[in-house]
Amino acid sequence: QVQVVESGGGLVQPGGSLRLSCVASGFVFSWYDMNWYRQAPGKERELVATITSAGETTNLAASVKGRFTISRDNAKNTVYLQMNSLKPEDTAVYYCNVVVGFKYSWGQGTQVTVSS
């Protein structure tokens, strides 16, 4: 079955960087767009970044544009989220997502905490 597993979260000071990874299985990874979402305490889950199947196009939320980069390695079935210049408001659980056959699949999430 479709499975995505996130890693790379942690505690970082404001202005710091983290790289999240998401390893996928159970589907032909190179055929599908991949997404990163995040959910902060008390808030709804929001779309942060999207990358098309071959990696030719990316889209980022306005709140992270210029600081975050999404990329993928189709040979490794992995999508990344490079996060630079982190701010306290970036604190959230970050989720990898793919839609296969109209079904949304989510990982368990990885916690990112930005605090001094």
C-alpha positions as CSV (number, residue, x, y, z in Angstrom):
1,Q,0.0,0.0,0.0
2,V,1.0,3.7,-0.3
3,Q,3.3,4.7,2.5
4,V,5.2,7.9,3.2
5,V,7.6,8.3,6.1
6,E,8.9,11.7,7.2
7,S,12.1,12.5,9.1
8,G,14.5,15.3,9.9
9,G,12.5,17.4,12.3
10,G,13.8,18.8,15.5
11,L,14.5,21.9,17.7
12,V,16.2,24.7,16.0
13,Q,16.9,28.4,16.9
14,P,15.4,31.2,14.9
15,G,17.4,31.8,11.8
16,G,18.5,28.2,11.7
17,S,18.0,25.5,9.0
18,L,16.6,22.0,8.8
19,R,16.1,19.6,6.0
20,L,13.1,17.3,6.1
21,S,13.0,14.0,4.1
22,C,10.1,11.9,3.0
23,V,10.6,8.4,1.7
24,A,7.7,6.9,-0.3
25,S,6.8,3.4,-1.2
26,G,3.8,1.4,-2.6
27,F,3.4,3.4,-5.8
28,V,5.4,4.6,-8.8
29,F,7.0,7.6,-7.2
30,S,8.1,9.3,-10.4
31,W,4.5,9.5,-11.7
32,Y,3.1,11.7,-8.9
33,D,3.3,15.2,-7.6
34,M,4.4,15.4,-4.0
35,N,3.4,17.8,-1.3
36,W,4.5,19.1,2.1
37,Y,1.8,20.3,4.6
38,R,2.2,21.6,8.1
39,Q,-0.1,21.9,11.1
40,A,0.6,24.2,14.0
41,P,-1.2,23.8,17.4
42,G,-4.8,25.0,17.2
43,K,-4.6,25.7,13.5
44,E,-5.7,23.9,10.4
45,R,-3.3,21.9,8.2
46,E,-1.9,24.1,5.5
47,L,-0.2,23.3,2.2
48,V,3.5,24.5,2.3
49,A,5.1,23.2,-0.9
50,T,4.3,21.1,-4.0
51,I,6.6,19.6,-6.6
52,T,5.6,18.0,-9.9
53,S,6.4,14.5,-10.8
54,A,9.6,15.2,-12.6
55,G,10.6,18.1,-10.4
56,E,10.2,20.6,-13.1
57,T,7.8,22.9,-11.2
58,T,7.5,23.8,-7.6
59,N,5.1,25.9,-5.7
60,L,5.5,27.4,-2.3
61,A,3.2,29.1,0.1
62,A,3.7,32.8,0.4
63,S,4.7,32.5,4.0
64,V,7.7,30.4,3.2
65,K,8.7,31.6,-0.3
66,G,12.3,32.6,-0.4
67,R,13.1,30.6,2.7
68,F,12.0,27.0,1.9
69,T,12.9,24.8,-1.1
70,I,11.2,21.6,-2.2
71,S,13.1,19.0,-4.2
72,R,13.0,15.3,-5.0
73,D,15.2,12.4,-6.0
74,N,13.1,10.0,-8.0
75,A,15.9,7.4,-7.9
76,K,15.6,7.3,-4.1
77,N,11.8,7.7,-3.9
78,T,12.4,10.7,-1.7
79,V,11.1,14.3,-1.5
80,Y,12.9,16.9,0.6
81,L,12.0,20.2,2.2
82,Q,14.9,22.5,2.8
83,M,14.0,25.1,5.4
84,N,16.2,28.1,6.0
85,S,15.8,31.3,8.0
86,L,13.4,29.5,10.2
87,K,11.0,31.6,12.3
88,P,9.0,30.7,15.5
89,E,5.8,30.7,13.4
90,D,7.2,27.8,11.4
91,T,6.8,25.6,14.4
92,A,4.4,22.8,13.4
93,V,4.2,19.1,12.6
94,Y,5.2,18.7,9.0
95,Y,3.5,16.1,6.8
96,C,4.4,14.5,3.5
97,N,1.5,13.9,1.2
98,V,0.6,12.2,-2.1
99,V,-2.7,11.7,-3.8
100,V,-2.9,8.3,-5.6
101,G,-6.2,7.3,-7.1
102,F,-8.0,10.2,-5.5
103,K,-6.9,9.0,-2.1
104,Y,-4.8,11.2,0.2
105,S,-2.0,9.4,2.0
106,W,-0.2,10.9,4.9
107,G,2.9,10.1,7.0
108,Q,3.0,10.3,10.8
109,G,4.6,13.7,10.6
110,T,7.8,15.2,11.9
111,Q,7.8,17.9,14.6
112,V,9.7,21.1,13.8
113,T,10.1,23.5,16.8
114,V,11.7,26.9,16.3
115,S,12.6,28.5,19.6
116,S,15.5,30.2,21.4
